[in-house]
């Protein structure tokens, strides 16, 4: 997994979230979802 791939941005501060920030990725009924830690907010977020 390439740690520089952008997954989205933080919904709070719009910092780019990369694979290196990913905490967990899981499958849902509608596809998949992720939780990551924003390096600026230091909060657990769902990248958008």
C-alpha positions in Angstrom: 0.0 0.0 0.0 1.4 3.3 -1.1 1.5 5.7 2.0 1.3 8.8 -0.2 -2.1 8.0 -1.8 -4.7 10.6 -0.7 -7.9 9.1 0.7 -9.7 12.4 1.1 -9.6 15.4 3.4 -10.5 16.0 7.0 -14.1 17.2 7.4 -12.9 19.6 10.1 -9.8 21.3 8.8 -9.6 20.0 5.2 -6.1 18.6 5.7 -5.3 15.9 3.1 -5.6 12.4 4.6 -3.2 9.8 3.2 -2.8 6.0 3.6 -0.2 6.6 6.3 -3.1 8.2 8.4 -5.5 5.2 7.9 -6.5 3.4 11.1 -9.1 1.0 9.7 -10.9 0.2 6.5 -14.0 -2.0 6.5 -16.7 -3.2 4.2 -20.3 -2.0 4.6 -23.5 -2.9 2.8 -22.9 0.1 0.5 -19.3 -0.5 -0.2 -16.5 0.4 2.2 -15.7 3.0 4.8 -12.6 4.2 6.6 -11.4 5.8 9.8 -8.2 7.8 9.9 -6.4 10.1 12.2 -6.0 13.7 11.0 -2.4 14.7 11.4 -3.4 18.3 12.1 -6.5 17.9 14.3 -5.2 14.7 15.9 -8.8 13.5 15.8 -10.3 10.2 14.4 -12.3 11.1 11.3 -13.9 9.6 8.3 -12.1 11.1 5.2 -14.5 12.9 2.8 
